[in-house]
Amino acid sequence: MPWFQGRILIARSRSTQEGEGALLATCRSLRCTWEIVELDGTLSVAAGRNRAMGHVATQWALCLDDKFCLTGDPVGTLQREIDSL
């Protein structure tokens, strides 16, 4: 997403060392602002999402979990959808 001007917030718990390394490597390759928030304990997806919302510092938030994989740049579509609200 070369023109993305937003901020990526990653809230995580229960990560392995291998998973943490892969996550950091991916984040460091991004050209946007990102932050990783460590959540306490073992949480369900819903509980993790609710706790993550307390760390959102922007007007809009798009919540995805580890089952989502963006294979293209979604920004144009998201902007059009938001503009239609």
N, C-alpha and C positions, 0 to 999 in steps of 0.2 A: 504494500500500500504506500507508494512513494509520496503521495501528497497528503497523507493523513496528518492532521494537525492536533488530534486529540491526545488522550492520555490512556495508557493501558494499566489497569489495576489488576494484579493477580493475587487472589486470596487463596492460600493453600494450607493444608494440614496433612499429616500422614505421608510425607514424601520420603522416598528412598534417596540414598546418596547419588545413585545413578540418575534418578529422575531429576534431582536438584541440579546436577551438573548439566544435563541436557536443557533444562529450563533456562538456566543462567546463560548458556551459550547462545540460545535462541534470542533471548532478550537483548544481549549485548550486540547482536547483529541488526537490531531494529534501529530505524532512524527517527524514532519518536520517543516521547517521554514514557517511562514505565516505572512501576513500583511493585514490589512483592511484599505482601502483608502475611505474616505468619499468624494463623489462627490457633487458639489453644484447643487441645483435646481432639478427639475423634468426633467429627460432625457429619450429619447427613448433608446431602446436597442443598436442601432447603435451608437448613440452619447455617451452613457456610455462606450461602448467598445473602441471607439476612444479616449476618455479621459483617460481610464485605460491604454492604450498603452504607454502613457507618463510616467507611473510609473513602467514599466517593466525594470528590471535591469539584465536580462539574455539574452543569445543569441537567445533562442527560446521561443515562447509563444503559448499556446493553449487556445483559447477563448471559454468559455462555458457560457451560461446564465442560469437563474433559471429554465429553462425547461429541463435541462439535469440532469440525475441521474446516476452516475457511480455505478454499482452493483458489480463490480469486480475490480481487479487490472489491469489497462490498460497499465502499464509501459512497459512490455515486447513487446506488440504489437506496442506501439508507438516507441520504440527503433528500432524494425525491420523495420518499415515504414520509419523512419528517415534515417536509414542506407542505404535504397534503393534509396535515393535521389542523 
